[in-house]
Amino acid sequence: MITTVIPQSQKISKVDALWVLIQSQTKAVRKVLTERLLAEQSQTKAKAQQQMVKDSLTRAFDELHAGKVHRDARKLFAK
């Protein structure tokens, strides 16, 4: 008697596949990857902060030129 076994395809998420690849690397490679990820994250935060400062200053100067000067600077950030 011949029996046929249908192999079940096992789907793995992209994140899990990447994780397996990372885990199989040497400790030095994992350390460099971690440093790069952290550096990228801090650059992203810095860019977001710079954009927020730019937007705040642009708004303040626009209001100054429009004659909407606030004596209380806290009102500049009120929406």
C-alpha positions, 0 to 999 in steps of 0.5 A, spaced: 500 500 500 502 506 498 500 512 502 501 519 500 503 524 505 501 532 503 507 536 506 504 542 510 507 548 508 509 552 514 509 560 513 513 564 517 513 571 518 518 576 515 520 578 522 521 571 524 525 569 518 529 576 519 530 574 527 533 567 525 538 570 520 540 575 525 541 570 531 545 566 526 550 571 526 556 572 530 556 576 536 560 582 533 555 582 527 549 582 532 553 588 536 554 592 529 547 591 527 544 593 534 549 600 534 546 601 527 539 600 529 540 605 535 543 610 531 538 610 526 533 611 531 536 617 534 537 620 528 530 620 526 528 623 533 533 628 532 530 630 525 523 630 528 525 635 534 529 639 529 522 639 524 518 641 531 523 647 532 523 649 525 515 649 525 515 653 532 519 658 529 516 659 523 509 660 526 512 665 531 515 669 526 509 669 521 505 671 527 510 676 529 510 679 522 502 679 522 502 683 528 500 678 532 505 678 538 503 675 544 506 677 551 506 670 553 510 666 549 506 660 552 500 662 547 505 660 541 504 653 542 496 653 544 492 651 538 
